Amino acid sequence: MKSTLNLIVFVFTLFCFNTISAQYGGYNNGYGYGNGYGGYGRGGGMGMDRSMMAGPSQGTQSKPKETPPEEIAAIIIEQMKPQVNLDELQAIAISNVLAESIREQGILLKNESSSQDQKIEQIKALKESTDKKISAFLNPDQIEKYKTFMDTFKDMKKSKSKKKKDKDSKEDSKEAKDTDTKISE
């Protein structure tokens, strides 16, 4: 009788310890020091990283983070400034115009009620409107430099997308060759 009671107490204690260990992060679950509440390390010492709490759908299928339009505009202005000889006031004004244009372009692209042809026409109209707004901030010499810059910028974007497509097609052909080799073996 006494051994049965000891066994029950032992199992109960073991169960309680396991529950407490799981609740407070256990002993060094790979999260650094002091895994109790307020400990150091990843996950705030609570035993779980926030990404673990989100569930499997978010962790495995994470979408690439969208870059804010202001950051994209800043990158473009940084490249444009020396080539078009922009002063600070022009750079700020054009940056605002570009950020708004990029924001509107994103809205147009996400619009599911428009067809592909309609989206293309709307984006062309937006580009023309943006060019007019930007040209209003530039003097005639800068306008020519701006047009040249935009032409080279388009070529740069096309070459990047072409390189990406070439890289993807090379990877696809490599995978196809690997599959063919495995099949033939």
C-alpha positions, 0 to 999 in steps of 0.5 A, a space after each residue: 500500500 505504501 509503495 503504491 502511494 509513493 508511486 502515485 505521489 512520484 507520478 503526480 510530482 513528475 506530472 506537475 514538474 513537467 507542466 511547470 517546465 513547459 509553462 515557464 520555458 523549461 531548462 535551457 530550451 536553446 533560448 539563452 539564460 534564465 528561461 523563466 519569465 523575464 529571462 534573457 534570450 530569444 522569445 523573452 524567456 517564455 520558452 516560445 518564440 513569437 513566430 512559433 505562436 503564429 502557427 504553421 501557415 505563417 511560418 512556412 508561407 511568409 510573403 516578402 515584406 513590401 518596401 514602403 513607397 518612401 524608401 523606393 522613392 528615396 533610392 530613386 532620388 539618390 540615383 537621380 540627384 547627381 545625374 540631374 543636378 537636383 538641389 535639396 528642395 527639388 529632391 524633396 518635392 520629387 521624392 514626394 511625387 514619386 512616393 505618391 505615384 508608387 503608392 497609387 501604382 500599387 493600388 492599381 496593381 492590386 485592383 482585381 476588378 480591372 483587367 490586365 489591359 486596363 491596368 496597363 493603360 492606367 499605369 501609363 496614364 499615371 506615369 505620364 502624370 508623374 512625369 509632368 509633375 516632376 518636370 514642373 520642378 525642373 528647369 529645361 536643362 534638368 528636364 533633358 537630363 531627367 529624360 535620359 536618366 529615366 531611359 537608363 533607369 528603364 534599361 537597368 530595370 529591364 536588364 535586372 528582370 532579364 537576368 532574373 528570368 535567365 537565372 530562373 530558366 537556368 535553374 529550371 533547366 538544371 532541375 529538369 536535367 537532374 530529374 532526367 538523370 534520376 529517371 534514367 538511372 
